[in-house]
Amino acid sequence: MSGTSNQTRPGAASVEETLKDFWASRPRRPRLGRKVAGVAAAVGNRYGIDPIIVRVAFVVASFYGGAGIVFYLLGWLLFPESDDETSPAEALIGRGRSSSSTHFTVGLLVAVIAAISFWFDFNGFLGLVVVSALVFLLHRSRGHLNRPVAPEHETYPPVTTPLMTVPVATTTEVPTPMTQPIAVPTTGAPPPPYGYTPDQPPAWDPLGAAPFAWDLPEPSTPLPDPEPPAPRRRSKIGAVTLATAFLFVGTAVIIEPYAGTWFTPWHVVGVVLGLLGAGMVVGAFAGGGRGLIGLAVPLAALGIAATVVWPDGFKANGVGDVQANPTTIADVQPVYTRDIGSINVDLTSLPTSGSVTTVAEVGIGDVTVTVPENADVTVYCDAGIGDVDCLGEQRGGTDTAVMRTDLGPDGAGGLKIELRAEVNGPGTVSVRRG
């Protein structure tokens, strides 16, 4: 691209022009400094942002219906590598050369389709829209920076003429050091080499410089020493962000007894994560705030556990397996629960009449409940991430909630069971008749 285009700011362009400019100058994936495919490094290098910030954003977006994973795979398909003509997707349809093989590109397409079918729901669609909008705004504000230049792939015609031709002399021959006669001195001293004396340049020297003039004089004034680089100014963004986060935590501790139930540990962790994220975003543009990642990563893991695995708080329900086979209605526990493990409840030995209400719930693991063949069952099944088989109705991924009423093959009448079988995090739920 020309120098003029490098200085063009797309911030004031229309939406259509911005999208066209983004595609024309889209990031190129580097071969050095990348972790997987270089998508995060490409975005960071293109817009002058720390690639670590981009990687954290991809991870956070992945928890919103897999939007981060889908966007990363799309970047892998649509962003060319630094020394390729086109992206893998364009090369697949014959619009240039890419170092990615056809089979590998087809595998990436299959991975995109699988990711969308497995994770994508309304949250995933909303997350992808938000990520796309952020990239659009980023390009409008910083699209003039680090505009990539596509590598030139030129072919040169074979050389069919000699590199140098020597014309045949038709005039008086110019003497050379090998043909010029050498005068033999009469003093008995050896003859000078190539027919010149120290004080007189030889006739064949094109510069006409005598040997004593071949030594150049030393410079009269020495070159100045280079100035040391200016010390890097420390950014205050990290310190201000940490101070704000600590101030919020202290305030929450003080007003928690008077503020009802909102200031739970999970809410406090969420607000602190939001403050750290805002600090890292500001630092990505203004410089600084990189050290906040060390605090944001463990808090993010804690927040994920709070929202996915233990949405109602950690109750220390234990780790291990639960095996229950009650034979009377009184033997049925109202709740069977574990934080990590499996729960297997067999209700087929219960009487054929009466009413039962129970819950089988695990944080991470599997839940299996077997109900009698002719019981009237009202059941709610759900898994945070995994597979559900709820009396024959099967779902997978993140949208797994099923609620149904099944009266059995004999119709209404007999034992009535109200059941909730749930895995808060990754795992499987199975409710079947025995």
N, C-alpha and C positions, 0 to 999 in steps of 0.2 A: 504494500500500500504506500501511497505517496506521503510525503511529509505533511501535506495539507490535511489529509484525512486523519492523520494521527492527532491533530490538534482539534478535531471537530468534537464538540460535546453533544451527545445525543439527548441531553436532558430536556431540551425544549422541543424535541421532535414529537410527532404524533405517535399513537400507539402502533400503527402499522409500520412506520419508519423505524421505531425502536425495535420491534420484533425482527424486521429485516436486517437491521444493523447487528442485532445480537447473533442471528444465524451466520451472517457474513464474518463476524469477528468473534465467534464463539470460542471458549477456552480450548486450549490444546493440552492434552494429557502428557506431562513430562515422563521421561524414563527414569530420571533420578529424583530421589526425595519423595517417592510415593510409597504408600503402604499396601494397597491392593491393586487398583487399576489407575490411580492417579487422578480421579475425578475431583476429590477435595483439594488436592494440590493444584489442579488446573484452575479451579474457581478462585482459590486464594491468590495464586500468581497473577491471574488475569485482572483481578480487581484490587490488588494491593492489600489483601487481608491475610492474617496469619492462618495457614491451612489447618492448624489445630482447632481454631474457632469453627471452621467449616465442618471438620470431622465431628465435633461435639454437636453441631446443629443437625447433622445427618443422624446421629444416634438418637437425639431427642425426638426428631421427626419420625423415627422408626416405631416409636411407641404409639403413634397416632395412626392406627390402621396400616402400618407398614409403609407410610408415605416416604420415609427416608430411604428405605431399601429400594422401592420402585424408582425413585428419582435417581438414585445412584446407578442402578442398572441402565436407566435411560441415558444418563450421561456417558456410561461406558459404551453404549451403542452409538451415540450421536456426536461425541466429542472425538475428533481425530487425535492421534498421537503426534508428538512434536515434529517428527520427520516423515509423516505420512501425507499423501495427497488428500485423502478424504477419510471420513469416519467409517467404522466397520459396517454400519447400516447402508451407507451410500455405496461402499464397495460391493456389497451383496447384490445390488441392482445394477452394477456395472458402471458406476459414475466415478471411477478413479481407483487408485491403488491404496490398500491398507495392509498393514503387517498382520492383522488378525485373519486367520483362515476362515474359509466359508463355513466349515463345520462348527468352529468355535462361535462364529456370529449367530448361526442358527441356534446353538445352545443358549446364547444370551437371550434371544427372542423367546425361547421356550421358558427361560427363567423369569422373564418379565411377565409372561402370561400366567405362569404358576404363582408368582408373587401376588398378582392382582386377584386371581381366583381364590387364593388361600387366605390372604389378609384383608383384602379390600372390602370395606363397607362404607357407610356414610362418613365415619370418622376418617377413614383412609382417603376418601375423595376430598373431604374438607381439608385434610392435611396437605394433600398434593396441591390443592388450589392455593393454600397459604404459602407453601414453599415456592410455587411458580410466581406468585405475586411479589414475594421478597426478592427473587432473582430479577424480576422485571424492574423493580424499583432500584435495585443495586446497579443494573446496567444503565438505567437512565442517569444515575448520579455519578457513576464511576466508569462508564463505558469507554471514556476517552483514554483511560490509563492502560498501559502495557498491551496495546493492540497487537495481536499476533500476526506474523507474516508467514504465509504458506511457503514451504520450502520449494525452491525451483528445481524442476526435474527436466533439464534440457538434454537433448541429444546432439552430438556434434558429428558432421560428416567426416568420413575417413579422409586422411591426408593423401592426396594423389600426386602432389608435386614435391620435389626435393626441398628440404628445409633451406638449403643454401646452394647457389650456383656460382661457380668461379668462371668469370669471363676469360676468354683467351686474349692475351695481350697482343695488340697489333702495333703498339708504339714501343718506345724505348723502355726496356725492362728496368724496373726500380730495384736497386741493389738491396739485398737482405743481409742479415748478419751471417748467413751461411755462404752468400755469393760475393759479398763486398770484399775487395782485396784488403789485406792487412799489410800495413807498412812495417817492414822489419827495421828496427832501430839499429844504428851503427855503434851504440855505446856498449853493446853486449848484454844489456838488460833484457829480460823476457818481454815479448811483445804484449801490449795491452789487450785484454779480452774484447772480442767483437769490434776492435778497431777504434776505441775511443780512449781518451785520457781523462784523468780525474777532473780536469778543469774545463773540459770541452765536451758538450753532448755529442753523441754519435749522430751520423747523418740519418740513420733509420728511425731515430726516436721521434714519434709523432708529436710529443709534447715539447721537445727541444729543451729539456731540463738536464742540467749537468748533475752528476751523481752527488756532488756536495750539497745540492739544494733539495735532495730527496727527503731529508729530515725536516718535519714541520716544527715550528717553534711551539713551546709550551704556552698555554693561555696565560695572559698577564694577570687576570683576576680570577680567583676560584669561584665556582658556582655556589650560590647560597644554599645552605642546608634547608631541606623541606620542612615546612612548619608542621608541628605535631597536630594530629587531629583534635578537634574540639571535643571536650568531654561530653558524653551523652547525657542529656538532661533526664533525670529520673521522673517518671510519670507519677502523678498523684491519684490516678484513677483507681488503682487497686486499694490504696489506703482509704480513700473516700468511700469506696464500696464496702469494704470491711467495717469501717466505722458505722456506716448506715445500717448494715446487717446486725451488728452487735447492739446498736441502739434500739432496733426493733425488738430483738430478743429480750433485752432488759425491760423494755416497756411492756411486752407481753407477759413477762413474769410478774410485773407489778400489778397490772390491771386484770389479770386472769381471774382472781377471785370475784371481781365485780362485773365481768363481761360475759357471764353465762358460759356456754359450752363451746363457743367458737374457737377460742385460743387453745386448741388441742395441739399435741406435738406434731401431728401430721400437717396441720394448717401452718404452723410456724416453719416447718421444714419447707413447705411449698413457697411461702413468701420469701424466705431466705434464698431459695434457689432462683426465684424470679429476680431478686436484687442482684445476685451474682451474675445471672445471665445478662441483665441489662448492663452491668459493668463490663462484661467481656465484649458485648457488642460495641459499646462506646470505645473501649480500648482498641478494638480491631480497626476503627477508623482514625482514632486520634493517637494511637500508640500507647502501649501499656496494658495492664490488667491481665497479663498472661498468667501470672502466679495464682489467679483466682481459680484456675482449673483444678489445682490440687485439692481445693476445698469443695468444688462443685461436683466432682466425680463421686466421692463417697456419699455426699448428700443426695445425689441423683439416685444412687443404688438404694439408699434408705427410702427415698420417696417412691421408687418403683415397688419396693416391698410393701410400703404402706398402702398404695393404691391398688395394686394387682393381687398381692398375696394375702395381705391382712387389711382389707379396707376398713374394718371396724376396730382396728388396733390389735396389737399382739397380746393374746390372752394366755400364752404359755400352755397350750393344750396338749403338748407332748409330741414326740416323734416316735413313729412305729406303726404297727398294723392293729386293726380292730377286727375281730371276728365275733359275730353275734348271730345266735340262732334261737330266738325266743320261742317258747311253746305256748305261752299264755299272753293275753293282752297286757296284763300287769308287768310282764317281763320286758316289754318294749320300752326302751329308753326314749325320752323326749328328744335327745340330741346325741348323736354319735359324731365325734369331732377329733381331728388331729391337725396339727400344723403341717407336718411333713409325714407322709406315709400312705397307707391304703386302708379303706374301710369296706368291709364285706358284711352285709346284713342279709340274712336269709329269713324271710317271713312266711315261708310256705308251711311251717308247722303250726301256724296260728289256727284258732277255731274258725269255723265257717260263718260265724255271725259276730256282730259287735262293730266297734269303730276304733281306729288307730290313727294317731297323728305323730309323725316323727320327722327328724331332720338328720341327714347324713352329709357331713361337710368336712372338707379337707383343704388346707392351704395349697400344698403342692403334692400331687399324687393321684390316686385313683379311687373312685367310689363305685361300688357295685351293690345293687339292691335287687333281690329276687322276691317277687310278690306271688301270691297264690294264683292259680290258673283262672278261677272264677270270681276273684275279688273285684269290687268296684273301686278303681284307683283314680285319684286326682293327683297328678304329679307335675312338679316343676323341676326341670333339669337345666344345668348351665355349667360351662367350663370357661375359665378366663381365656386360655389358649389351649386348644386340643380338640378332641372328638367327643361327641355325645350320641348315644343310642338310647332314646327314650321311648320304650315300648314300640320299637320298630321305626320311629322317626329319627333319622340320622342327620347330623350336621357336623361341620368341622371348621377350624380356623378360630376366629375371634367372635363371630356372630353365631353363638351356639344355643341361645336360650330357647327352651321348648316348654310350653305349658299345655297340658291336654288332660282330658278325662276319658278313661277307657273302662267300659262296663264288663268286659270279658265276653267270652263266647256264649254264656248263658243269659246275658242281658242284665238288667237291674235286679238287685237283690243280693243278700248275703253280706259278707265282710266288706266294710268300707275302710279304705286306706287313703289318708292324706299325707303326701310325702314330698319333701324337698331334698333333692340330691344335687350337690354343688361342689365344684372345685374352683377356688378363687384364683389360683394361678394356673400354670401349665399342668395338664393331666387329662384324664378321661373319666366320663360318667356313663354308666350303663345301668338301665332299669329294664328288667325283663321279667317275663312270667316263667314260673317253674312247674 
